[in-house]
Amino acid sequence: MPLIQVILILITVGIILWLINRFIPMAKSIKSILNAVVVIAVVLWLLKVFGMLSYLYTIRVGVGK
């Protein structure tokens, strides 16, 4: 995926999130949860786009064989 397309998607997601936070009335706790979910989803998407997500699957935590 070209870098310009990634930047445009990030800008679009940011504008949509800003519009939701600015113009849709909802409790502050719900806005915080929504923001956290969007940020986590964007970070995971970026990791997948740049090929780091498959690397994270190979990391083993804990005791094992």
FENDAQUI-V544486 format. One record per pair of residues at least 4 apart in sequence whose ideal C-beta (glycine too) atoms are under 6 Angstrom apart, sorted by the first residue. I is the first residue (numbers start at 1). J is the second residue. D is the distance in Angstrom with one decimal. If there is no record, write none. Layout:
# FENDAQUI-V544486
i={I,I}
j={J,J}
d={D,D}
This chain:
# FENDAQUI-V544486
i={1,1,1,17,18,19,20,21,26,26,47,47,48}
j={5,6,49,38,22,23,24,31,30,31,52,53,53}
d={5.4,5.9,5.5,5.5,5.8,5.7,5.1,5.8,4.7,5.8,4.4,4.3,4.3}
